[in-house]
Structures are given as structure tokens and as C-alpha cells.
Amino acid sequence: MALVPLADLLQKADQGSYALGAFNCNNMEIVQSIVGAAEAESAPVIIQASQGGIKYAGLNFIIALARQAAEEAAVPVVLHLDHGTSFEQVMQCIRFGFTSVMYDGSSLPLEENITQTRKVVERARVFGVSVEAELGRLGGTEYDISVSDRDALFTDPAEAEKFVAETDIDALAIAIGTAHGQYKGNPELDFDRLEEIGKRTSCPVVLHGSSGIPDASINRAIDLGVRKINIDTSIREAFVGAMRDTLAENPDEIDPRKILGPSRDAAAEVIREKIRLFGSSGKS
């Protein structure tokens, strides 16, 4: 089937109280892992292209891979821009066929973030493209941030209410204690903040930096309204780990297919586990 917008899938996820898995891709094998896992679980799925992924593979290749995978898939597939850095880049992705985009204006003052996000929403609506935006700041796990500084970066529920009302976005990415990259220890999520944001807005919530979050925390976040969960690091760990194992067992192997094939399978298994955890298995 053709690529589909995110908004309709989010509505169904909200009605069913589950979350959609959003998985970052960097090459053909990972795209195959994502869609293959989704089909095995009969689940709708989101293929995400990050700034790094676009830089590595190229925008045209990402789109061609995702479109072909979606056309051959028996489940709904969304192609989503992760952390769009500018209005111009977001518009480029919309023109090239993305069915969902994220505009990340989280580094801007609130009013400017609202203005720029609303501009993206107005243009995206013309093309039937869904829009995610971010309020609050996610760091990387390598940053040493004090408790007070950490809380200052978190999404303010009152600002979230204003932001959603004035932008009409389809999904809101929030900061409640997750981070990009590999965690050192168990992250502590601010569930009270998440619950308050849910009470003040009717917008589906997105959780970034979710690879190292304990299953129990993921379940609670979904109960409190998280409807899209981003996974990247777990896929990388499985993919590269399998590659290392293959080369360790067969150091003289020179056939890329025999090296990357097991990596593709390992990534797909991790993705299937996440889909089941998120509750979207069987929801296609």
C-alpha cells in the first residue's frame, strides 16, 4: 500500500490506548527490518529519517527505500522526518513525499516556536501531511546536567496547553527525562508532568530517546497518553552487535550479504519486541 499520514494512525492508537513504534533508518537493511517486523506483528509502523540518516543515505535514497517498502507491505507505513531543523527542510521533505514531518523549534523562545510551528502546520495541511513538534529540550546521555538544570529543560504543562491550542499540531514531543543515546543507569521519568500535560491537552504525546527506558516505564507512559515512541539506539545495538558476532565467527568472510543479513534479522527481532511492548501488534 502507499505511504500513509501519521494523524489517522494516532487517532486509532488513542482510541485503542496503545503506542505506535517509530524506528529510525539509515540503510536498506534497516528499512527491511522495520517493515518486515511490522508485517510479522501485523502492526502499523513509522519509518523515521533523522538528520544523520539523511546525511548518510541521502534524501532521495531514503524516500525511494521507504516508498518501495510501503508499496510491498501489507501494513500501514508512515515516512516521518525526525527533528526537522528548518522550515525549508520540512517543506523539501513534504515535496519529496514524506507523509509526516517533525519541526523541532524547541530551542526557540515559546512564542517564536509557536509562530514557526504554526507556519509549518498551515503549509503541511495543504498536502495532507501530519506534523509533530517539540516543546522542552532533550539532551544526549553524555551531558552532565544537574537536577535543577534538568527540570528547567522539561516541558511545562501550561506552555504545552498554549502551544497545542495555538499550533493545531498532530503530535507533541515532550521532555520528561528521556535522552538521545545510550543511558548510564536507569532514567527517571517525570510521570506527574506527563499526566498533567495529558490533562491540559488532547494532543497525542511523543516520547523521544526511548531505547533504554525500562518496560514498566514504557507501559506507564502509554497509560498516561504517549502514542508515538521513538527507537533508534536499540536498533543500532542489535544491528552492529550481530555484525560483530558474524565477523568474529567468520573473520575471513567478504560477502556483505552474509554479514548484513544476520544484522537485519537481529534488528527486526528487537523491533518486533518493541512493537509488542507498545501494544500495536495486531492493530494494522
C-alpha positions in Angstrom: 0.0 0.0 0.0 1.0 3.6 -0.4 2.6 5.6 2.4 0.0 7.0 4.9 -0.2 10.1 7.1 0.5 9.8 10.8 -2.6 11.6 12.1 -5.1 8.8 11.3 -2.9 6.2 12.9 -2.5 8.3 16.0 -6.3 8.6 16.3 -6.7 4.9 16.2 -3.8 4.4 18.7 -5.5 6.9 21.1 -8.8 5.1 20.8 -7.1 1.7 21.4 -4.8 3.0 24.2 -1.6 1.8 22.5 1.5 3.5 21.0 3.0 3.4 17.5 6.6 2.4 17.1 8.7 5.0 15.2 12.0 3.5 14.1 15.0 5.3 12.6 16.5 4.1 9.4 20.0 4.5 7.9 20.2 2.0 5.1 18.2 -0.6 3.1 18.7 -3.4 5.6 17.2 -1.4 8.5 14.2 -0.3 6.3 13.7 -4.0 5.6 14.0 -4.8 9.3 11.4 -2.2 10.2 8.7 -3.2 7.6 9.4 -6.9 8.0 9.0 -6.7 11.8 5.7 -4.7 11.3 4.3 -7.3 8.9 5.3 -10.2 11.2 3.4 -8.4 14.0 0.5 -7.1 11.8 1.3 -3.6 13.1 1.2 -0.1 11.7 4.7 1.3 11.7 6.6 4.6 11.3 9.9 4.8 9.4 11.8 7.8 10.6 14.6 9.7 8.8 16.9 11.6 11.2 19.3 14.3 10.2 22.1 11.8 10.4 20.3 9.3 8.4 19.5 11.8 5.6 23.1 13.0 5.6 24.4 9.4 5.4 22.0 7.8 2.9 20.7 10.9 1.0 17.1 12.1 0.9 16.3 10.5 -2.4 17.5 7.1 -1.3 15.6 7.3 2.0 12.4 8.2 0.2 12.9 5.5 -2.5 13.5 2.8 0.0 10.6 3.7 2.3 8.2 4.1 -0.6 9.1 0.8 -2.1 8.9 -0.9 1.3 5.4 0.6 1.9 4.1 -0.4 -1.6 5.1 -4.0 -0.9 3.9 -4.0 2.7 0.5 -5.4 3.9 0.5 -2.9 6.9 0.2 0.9 7.0 3.6 2.6 6.8 4.4 6.3 7.6 7.5 8.1 6.4 8.4 10.7 9.0 11.0 13.4 9.2 12.7 13.3 12.7 13.8 16.6 14.2 13.4 18.8 11.1 15.8 21.7 11.6 14.2 24.4 9.4 11.0 25.4 7.6 12.9 24.9 4.3 13.9 21.4 5.1 10.5 20.4 6.3 9.0 21.8 3.0 11.6 19.9 1.0 10.6 16.6 2.7 6.9 17.3 2.1 7.6 17.9 -1.6 9.6 14.7 -1.8 6.8 12.6 -0.4 7.1 12.4 3.4 3.7 11.8 4.9 4.6 13.2 8.3 7.2 15.8 9.5 8.6 17.0 12.8 9.5 20.6 13.1 11.8 21.0 16.1 11.7 24.6 17.3 12.4 23.6 20.9 15.5 25.7 21.1 13.4 28.9 20.3 11.5 31.1 22.7 8.0 29.9 23.2 6.3 32.5 21.0 8.7 32.0 18.2 8.3 28.3 18.4 4.6 28.7 18.2 4.8 31.1 15.2 7.2 28.8 13.2 5.4 25.6 14.0 2.0 27.1 13.0 3.6 28.2 9.7 4.7 24.5 9.1 1.2 23.2 10.1 -0.6 25.6 7.7 1.6 24.5 4.8 1.6 20.8 5.6 -2.2 20.7 5.9 -2.4 21.6 2.2 -0.6 18.4 1.3 -2.4 16.2 3.9 0.9 15.8 5.8 0.9 15.3 9.6 3.0 17.5 11.9 4.8 16.7 15.1 6.5 19.5 17.1 8.6 19.6 20.3 8.3 21.6 23.5 11.0 21.2 26.1 14.6 20.1 25.4 16.0 16.5 25.2 19.7 16.2 25.8 22.1 13.4 25.0 23.0 10.9 27.6 26.6 12.2 27.5 25.6 15.5 29.1 26.2 16.0 32.8 23.1 18.0 33.8 22.2 19.0 37.4 18.7 18.2 38.7 17.7 21.9 38.6 19.0 22.4 35.1 17.4 19.1 34.1 14.0 20.2 35.3 14.3 23.5 33.6 14.6 21.7 30.3 11.4 19.7 30.9 8.2 20.6 29.1 6.0 23.0 31.1 2.4 21.7 31.1 0.9 25.3 30.9 3.1 26.1 28.0 2.1 22.8 26.4 -1.6 23.7 26.6 -0.9 27.0 25.0 1.4 25.5 22.3 -1.1 22.8 21.2 -4.0 25.2 21.1 -2.2 27.8 19.0 -0.4 25.5 16.6 -3.0 22.7 15.9 -0.2 20.1 15.7 -1.0 16.4 15.3 1.6 15.2 17.9 3.6 16.8 20.7 7.1 15.6 21.6 7.8 16.4 25.2 10.8 16.3 27.6 10.1 14.4 30.8 13.5 12.7 31.4 14.4 10.8 28.3 17.5 11.4 26.3 19.1 10.5 23.0 21.8 7.8 23.0 22.8 5.1 25.4 21.7 5.6 29.1 24.1 5.3 32.0 21.8 3.8 34.6 18.0 3.8 34.6 16.4 7.1 33.5 13.8 8.6 35.9 10.7 9.8 34.0 8.5 12.6 35.4 5.2 10.8 35.2 3.4 13.5 37.1 4.4 16.0 34.5 3.2 13.7 31.7 -0.1 13.2 33.4 -0.6 17.0 33.8 0.2 17.5 30.1 -2.3 14.9 29.2 -5.0 16.7 31.3 -4.3 20.1 29.7 -4.1 18.9 26.1 -5.9 16.4 23.8 -2.8 16.0 21.6 -1.1 12.6 21.2 2.2 12.7 23.1 5.6 11.5 21.6 8.4 10.0 23.6 11.9 10.5 22.1 15.0 8.8 23.4 13.1 5.6 24.4 15.6 2.8 23.6 16.9 2.4 27.2 13.6 3.0 29.0 12.5 0.1 31.2 9.4 -1.8 30.0 7.4 -0.9 33.1 8.0 2.8 32.5 7.0 2.5 28.8 3.8 0.8 29.9 3.0 3.6 32.4 3.8 6.3 29.8 1.4 4.7 27.3 -1.3 4.5 30.1 -0.8 8.3 30.5 -1.2 9.2 26.9 2.0 8.5 25.0 1.0 7.4 21.5 4.3 7.5 19.5 7.6 6.1 20.8 10.9 6.7 19.0 13.5 4.0 18.9 17.0 4.2 17.3 19.8 3.2 19.7 18.3 -0.3 20.3 18.3 -1.0 16.6 21.9 0.2 16.2 23.0 -2.0 19.1 21.3 -5.1 17.7 22.5 -4.4 14.1 26.1 -3.8 15.0 26.2 -6.4 17.7 25.2 -9.1 15.2 27.7 -7.8 12.7 30.5 -8.1 15.3 29.4 -11.7 16.1 29.3 -12.7 12.5 32.8 -11.3 11.8 34.2 -12.9 14.9 32.9 -16.3 13.9 33.8 -15.8 10.2 36.8 -13.4 10.1 37.6 -14.2 6.5 34.0 -13.5 5.3 33.9 -10.9 2.4 30.3 -11.3 1.2 28.4 -8.3 2.6 25.1 -10.2 2.3 26.3 -12.8 4.8 27.5 -10.1 7.1 24.5 -7.8 6.9 21.8 -10.5 6.7 22.1 -11.6 10.3 22.3 -7.9 11.4 19.0 -7.3 9.5 17.4 -10.3 11.3 18.7 -9.1 14.7 17.3 -5.6 14.2 14.0 -7.0 13.1 13.7 -9.1 16.3 14.3 -6.1 18.5 11.7 -4.1 16.6 9.2 -6.9 17.0 9.8 -6.9 20.7 9.2 -3.1 20.9 6.0 -3.4 18.8 4.6 -5.9 21.2 5.7 -3.8 24.2 3.9 -0.7 22.7 0.7 -2.7 22.2 0.4 -2.1 18.5 0.8 -5.7 17.5 -2.3 -6.9 15.6 -3.5 -3.3 15.1 -2.9 -3.0 11.3 
